[in-house]
Amino acid sequence: MVRVSGLASGMDIDQIVSDLMKAERMPIDKMKKQKQTLEWQRDDYRSMNLLLSDFNNLAFNMTLQSSYSSKTVSSADETKVKAAATSSAANASYTLSNVTMATAAQSISANSIASSIDPTKSLWSQRDSMGTGVWTKKTIDHAAIALSADTSTVKLAKGSLSEGNTLQSISVTTGGVTNSYSVRIGTEAGTVDPNEVFINADTGEMTFGTTLTSGSTIEAFSYQQNVLNFSITTYDSNGKATGDNKDGSTSFEFDGSTSLNTVLTQISNSKAGISAFFDEGTNKVVMTRKDTGNLSSADSADGSNMVFLGGFLTGFLQLAGNAKGTDAKFTLNGLETTRKSNTFTTGGVTYTLQNNFTGDVRVNVSNDTQKVFDTIKDFVTKYNELIEKINGKITEERDRNYQPLTDEEREKLTDKQAEQWDDKAKSGLLKGDSILSSGLNQMRSNWYASVSGVSGAFSQLTDIGISTSANYSDRGKLVIEGDGTKLKEAIEKDPQSVMDLFMKSGSTTSEKGIVRRLRDTITQTVSKVEQRAGRSTWTSEQFLLGRNLKSVNSQITSFESRLTQVEDRYYRQFTAMEKAIQNANAQSAQLSQYFS
């Protein structure tokens, strides 16, 4: 539509229409404020549900026996024995004596393996110091190599290879033309002829006598490589071999570019369960089982805990394969027994032997009253924080003088002023909410109603020294009486009854412990809030406020379409007025010409 803006009348038509539209827009501004209020209210509900869900997760921990049956353990001499206990351990005293700790199987090189060995250098470069029967040859089928840049040096994928290798030539194809390069293998390249390729036997680096251009292909070829092959067999506590091979062994293979340190590191990281290292002071290798005890196969003739196969281990490293570990031996409350490990558990108590000794060391297990007290105290504190936040929302006053800002109103304020206005406009949106109020009332009832069928003397919260705050403004907060002495005495006197009071199961509400009642109430409250405010993953149709928001959005869309029509009508009317004035002006000018 062509809009004429005051050319004939001299009036500011755009401003006049804008002022007229302000009145027309008042209903839609009200709808948008209603929409914003609904969104804020939805978000407030969801924040309350988040608080309830977080507390419900904490309450779940309070339904676990471990929260009420913590044990404290004391050892008369922790330099000899350390101990810890699970909640299932009985309160008792235990005596350990005549302790011989378990040892791990260990094998050490019988003699210095080589006076000049360097554990950081490649083993193939030190082959003269390693003797015979160590290396084996393996045929490698090397794939073709496509060159992406001009170069004269290319490294083999598998490292070093043997001198005297059967590899005679290597072909290179460039632009459809194939050239053959004769192979020379050694450790010093010297001068490389144009039609020759030198291969460093130690590093596996190929040096061509000419530069190979980008896009060339070194064709596939085969060569022989020097490798170390050996295997190690170890056993678990059941006498079963731990390796992946069919016979239970763990196999190892290394090319000649590998250093001794790398070999020992990979052995240490393997499933063999061995810690291996080289001692440069004695030039000996030490291999030690990571697990203690006599760990051997039931079928082993000599009871060896580690079996070594391969000239590298038995020849070069001079390791004996009949190493054995020993089990821990001790007397526990008069019973002579053994264990594979120096850490073992019996009767819910875990003992860790620290030293060999012959005398007695007493270990006492008792209830950890302080830890249980702290757990209950923390739960009460979290509950008080929860109801304080919810009470704050449902008692917050609504200031109706502060409504959500329209875009035009927000533009007139600074960011700080707009933020302060929003804070006031958001206040009191959940004031007196029936769902949250009902949930709080039910939770208070959960705390104070008696629990039927408990195993001991404590059936009410007040029996263990927890009561309601006398201050009305606290609105149902809980208070642990005095300094907690009564609660601690209850935990010490009858921990089972305290546990039942909080976490007892039952088919009816009166039979359920306090925490289980709370969780039921919270679950019901969360569900009701979700029916009103939904979840972030729900569609608008699935909850009440969502449906209300959808309805308001539909009204806003419809009204905005109507406003467009009204604005167009105003402009058409003013355009008609402008044309009429323009015609009148033209007629007046024509009449003036006649009379002049």
Backbone hydrogen bonds, N-H to C=O, Kabsch-Sander energy under -0.5 kcal/mol:
donor,donor_aa,acceptor,acceptor_aa,energy
3,R,1,M,-0.6
4,V,2,V,-0.5
5,S,3,R,-0.6
6,G,4,V,-0.8
10,G,6,G,-1.4
13,I,11,M,-1.5
16,I,12,D,-2.1
17,V,13,I,-3.0
18,S,14,D,-2.3
19,D,15,Q,-2.6
20,L,16,I,-2.4
21,M,17,V,-2.6
22,K,18,S,-1.3
23,A,19,D,-1.0
24,E,20,L,-1.4
25,R,21,M,-2.7
26,M,22,K,-0.7
26,M,23,A,-0.7
29,D,25,R,-2.5
30,K,26,M,-1.8
31,M,27,P,-1.9
32,K,28,I,-2.4
33,K,29,D,-2.1
34,Q,30,K,-2.0
35,K,31,M,-2.4
36,Q,32,K,-2.4
37,T,33,K,-2.3
38,L,34,Q,-2.2
39,E,35,K,-2.2
40,W,36,Q,-2.5
41,Q,37,T,-2.6
42,R,38,L,-2.6
43,D,39,E,-2.3
44,D,40,W,-2.4
45,Y,41,Q,-2.3
46,R,42,R,-2.2
47,S,43,D,-2.0
48,M,44,D,-1.9
49,N,45,Y,-2.2
50,L,46,R,-2.0
51,L,47,S,-1.8
52,L,48,M,-2.4
53,S,49,N,-2.6
54,D,50,L,-2.4
55,F,51,L,-2.2
56,N,52,L,-2.1
57,N,53,S,-1.9
58,L,54,D,-1.7
59,A,55,F,-2.6
60,F,56,N,-1.5
61,N,57,N,-1.1
62,M,58,L,-0.9
63,T,60,F,-1.9
64,L,61,N,-1.3
67,S,64,L,-1.5
68,Y,65,Q,-1.9
69,S,65,Q,-1.2
72,T,366,S,-3.1
74,S,364,N,-2.2
76,A,362,R,-2.5
80,K,77,D,-1.7
81,V,77,D,-2.3
82,K,352,T,-2.3
84,A,350,T,-1.9
86,T,348,G,-2.5
89,A,86,T,-1.5
90,A,347,G,-0.6
92,A,90,A,-0.8
92,A,365,V,-0.6
94,Y,363,V,-2.9
96,L,361,V,-2.5
97,S,331,T,-1.9
98,N,358,T,-0.7
98,N,359,G,-0.6
99,V,357,F,-2.1
100,T,329,K,-3.2
103,T,326,T,-1.8
107,S,287,M,-2.9
109,S,285,V,-2.0
110,A,318,Q,-2.1
113,I,283,N,-2.7
117,I,114,A,-0.9
121,K,118,D,-1.3
123,L,258,T,-2.5
124,W,256,G,-2.5
126,Q,123,L,-1.1
127,R,124,W,-1.6
129,S,126,Q,-1.6
130,M,127,R,-1.3
131,G,127,R,-0.5
136,T,227,V,-2.2
138,K,225,Q,-2.5
140,I,223,Y,-3.5
141,D,139,T,-0.5
142,H,140,I,-1.0
142,H,221,F,-2.5
145,I,218,I,-2.5
146,A,144,A,-0.5
147,L,145,I,-0.5
147,L,216,S,-2.7
151,T,212,L,-2.5
154,V,206,M,-2.1
156,L,204,G,-3.0
159,G,156,L,-1.0
161,L,201,A,-1.1
162,S,224,Q,-1.5
165,N,162,S,-0.8
170,I,181,Y,-2.5
172,V,179,N,-3.0
173,T,217,T,-2.7
174,T,172,V,-0.5
174,T,177,V,-3.2
177,V,174,T,-1.9
179,N,172,V,-3.0
181,Y,170,I,-2.9
182,S,195,N,-2.1
183,V,168,Q,-2.8
184,R,197,V,-2.4
186,G,199,I,-1.8
193,D,191,T,-0.6
196,E,193,D,-2.0
197,V,182,S,-2.7
198,F,207,T,-3.0
199,I,184,R,-2.8
200,N,198,F,-0.5
200,N,205,E,-2.5
201,A,186,G,-3.4
201,A,199,I,-0.6
204,G,200,N,-3.0
206,M,154,V,-3.5
207,T,198,F,-3.2
208,F,152,S,-3.2
208,F,206,M,-0.5
209,G,196,E,-2.2
212,L,151,T,-3.1
215,G,147,L,-2.7
216,S,213,T,-1.9
217,T,173,T,-2.3
218,I,145,I,-3.0
219,E,171,S,-2.3
219,E,217,T,-0.8
221,F,142,H,-1.5
223,Y,140,I,-2.0
225,Q,138,K,-3.0
227,V,136,T,-2.9
228,L,254,F,-2.8
229,N,227,V,-0.5
230,F,252,F,-1.8
231,S,309,L,-2.5
232,I,250,T,-2.2
233,T,307,V,-2.2
235,Y,305,N,-0.6
236,D,240,K,-2.3
239,G,236,D,-2.0
242,T,234,T,-2.1
243,G,248,G,-2.6
245,N,249,S,-2.1
248,G,245,N,-2.1
250,T,232,I,-2.6
251,S,249,S,-0.5
252,F,230,F,-2.6
254,F,228,L,-1.6
256,G,226,N,-1.1
258,T,255,D,-1.8
260,L,121,K,-0.6
261,N,119,P,-2.4
263,V,259,S,-2.1
264,L,260,L,-2.5
265,T,261,N,-2.2
266,Q,262,T,-2.4
267,I,263,V,-2.0
268,S,264,L,-2.1
269,N,265,T,-1.6
270,S,267,I,-1.1
273,G,270,S,-1.1
274,I,267,I,-0.6
275,S,288,T,-3.3
276,A,274,I,-0.6
277,F,286,V,-1.9
279,D,284,K,-3.1
280,E,278,F,-0.7
282,T,279,D,-0.5
283,N,279,D,-1.8
284,K,279,D,-1.2
286,V,277,F,-2.6
287,M,107,S,-2.7
288,T,275,S,-2.5
289,R,105,A,-2.8
290,K,273,G,-2.8
293,G,103,T,-2.4
293,G,326,T,-0.7
295,L,293,G,-1.5
296,S,294,N,-1.0
297,S,304,S,-0.6
298,A,239,G,-0.5
300,S,297,S,-1.3
305,N,323,A,-3.5
306,M,323,A,-0.7
307,V,233,T,-2.3
308,F,306,M,-0.5
309,L,231,S,-2.4
313,L,310,G,-0.7
314,T,310,G,-2.4
315,G,311,G,-1.8
316,F,311,G,-2.0
317,L,312,F,-2.3
319,L,313,L,-2.1
326,T,103,T,-0.9
328,A,339,R,-3.1
329,K,100,T,-2.6
330,F,337,T,-2.1
331,T,97,S,-2.6
332,L,335,L,-2.7
333,N,95,T,-2.9
333,N,331,T,-0.6
335,L,332,L,-2.0
336,E,334,G,-0.6
337,T,330,F,-2.7
339,R,328,A,-1.8
344,F,351,Y,-2.0
346,T,349,V,-2.4
349,V,346,T,-1.7
350,T,84,A,-3.5
351,Y,344,F,-3.1
351,Y,349,V,-0.6
352,T,82,K,-2.9
353,L,342,N,-3.0
354,Q,80,K,-3.3
355,N,80,K,-1.1
357,F,99,V,-1.8
361,V,96,L,-2.1
363,V,94,Y,-3.2
364,N,74,S,-2.6
365,V,92,A,-3.0
366,S,72,T,-2.3
368,D,70,S,-3.1
369,T,367,N,-1.5
372,V,368,D,-2.0
373,F,369,T,-2.7
374,D,370,Q,-2.6
375,T,371,K,-2.0
376,I,372,V,-2.3
377,K,373,F,-2.8
378,D,374,D,-2.5
379,F,375,T,-1.8
380,V,376,I,-2.4
381,T,377,K,-2.3
382,K,378,D,-2.4
383,Y,379,F,-2.1
384,N,380,V,-2.4
385,E,381,T,-2.2
386,L,382,K,-2.0
387,I,383,Y,-2.5
388,E,384,N,-1.8
389,K,385,E,-1.8
390,I,386,L,-2.3
391,N,387,I,-2.7
392,G,388,E,-1.9
393,K,389,K,-1.4
394,I,390,I,-2.3
395,T,391,N,-1.4
399,D,397,E,-0.6
399,D,424,K,-0.5
400,R,398,R,-0.9
402,Y,399,D,-1.6
403,Q,401,N,-0.7
410,R,406,T,-2.5
411,E,407,D,-1.7
412,K,408,E,-0.7
412,K,409,E,-0.7
413,L,410,R,-1.4
418,A,414,T,-2.6
419,E,415,D,-2.1
420,Q,416,K,-2.3
421,W,417,Q,-2.5
422,D,418,A,-2.5
423,D,419,E,-2.1
424,K,420,Q,-1.7
425,A,421,W,-2.5
426,K,422,D,-2.2
427,S,423,D,-0.6
427,S,424,K,-0.6
429,L,426,K,-1.0
431,K,428,G,-1.2
432,G,394,I,-3.0
433,D,430,L,-2.2
437,S,433,D,-2.2
438,S,434,S,-2.4
439,G,435,I,-2.2
440,L,436,L,-2.5
441,N,437,S,-2.4
442,Q,438,S,-2.3
443,M,439,G,-2.1
444,R,440,L,-2.3
445,S,441,N,-2.0
446,N,442,Q,-2.2
447,W,443,M,-1.8
448,Y,444,R,-1.7
449,A,445,S,-2.2
451,V,459,S,-2.6
452,S,450,S,-0.6
452,S,510,S,-2.6
454,V,451,V,-0.7
459,S,457,A,-0.8
463,D,460,Q,-1.0
464,I,461,L,-1.4
465,G,462,T,-1.2
466,I,461,L,-1.4
467,S,479,V,-2.6
469,S,477,K,-2.7
472,Y,470,A,-0.6
474,D,471,N,-1.7
475,R,472,Y,-1.9
479,V,467,S,-3.3
481,E,465,G,-2.6
481,E,479,V,-0.7
484,G,481,E,-2.1
488,K,484,G,-2.5
489,E,485,T,-2.6
490,A,486,K,-2.0
491,I,487,L,-2.2
492,E,488,K,-2.5
493,K,489,E,-2.8
494,D,490,A,-2.6
498,V,494,D,-1.8
499,M,495,P,-2.4
500,D,496,Q,-2.5
501,L,497,S,-2.3
502,F,498,V,-1.4
503,M,499,M,-3.1
504,K,500,D,-1.9
511,E,508,T,-0.6
512,K,508,T,-0.9
512,K,509,T,-0.8
513,G,504,K,-3.2
514,I,501,L,-2.7
515,V,502,F,-2.1
516,R,502,F,-0.9
517,R,513,G,-2.1
518,L,514,I,-2.5
519,R,515,V,-2.4
520,D,516,R,-1.9
521,T,517,R,-2.6
522,I,518,L,-2.9
523,T,519,R,-2.4
524,Q,520,D,-2.1
525,T,521,T,-2.6
526,V,522,I,-3.1
527,S,523,T,-1.9
528,K,524,Q,-2.1
529,V,525,T,-2.5
530,E,526,V,-2.4
531,Q,527,S,-1.7
532,R,528,K,-1.0
533,A,529,V,-3.7
534,G,530,E,-2.3
538,W,535,R,-1.3
542,Q,539,T,-1.7
543,F,540,S,-1.0
544,L,531,Q,-2.3
545,L,532,R,-2.6
547,R,543,F,-2.1
548,N,544,L,-2.3
549,L,545,L,-2.6
550,K,546,G,-2.4
551,S,547,R,-2.1
552,V,548,N,-2.4
553,N,549,L,-2.7
554,S,550,K,-2.0
555,Q,551,S,-2.1
556,I,552,V,-2.6
557,T,553,N,-2.5
558,S,554,S,-2.2
559,F,555,Q,-2.7
560,E,556,I,-2.6
561,S,557,T,-1.5
562,R,558,S,-1.6
563,L,559,F,-2.5
564,T,560,E,-1.8
565,Q,561,S,-1.4
566,V,562,R,-2.3
567,E,563,L,-2.8
568,D,564,T,-2.2
569,R,565,Q,-2.1
570,Y,566,V,-2.3
571,Y,567,E,-2.2
572,R,568,D,-2.3
573,Q,569,R,-2.3
574,F,570,Y,-2.5
575,T,571,Y,-2.4
576,A,572,R,-2.3
577,M,573,Q,-2.1
578,E,574,F,-2.6
579,K,575,T,-2.4
580,A,576,A,-2.3
581,I,577,M,-2.6
582,Q,578,E,-2.5
583,N,579,K,-2.5
584,A,580,A,-2.5
585,N,581,I,-2.6
586,A,582,Q,-1.9
587,Q,583,N,-2.4
588,S,584,A,-2.5
589,A,585,N,-2.1
590,Q,586,A,-1.9
591,L,587,Q,-2.5
592,S,588,S,-2.1
593,Q,589,A,-1.3
594,Y,590,Q,-1.5
595,F,591,L,-2.2
596,S,592,S,-1.5
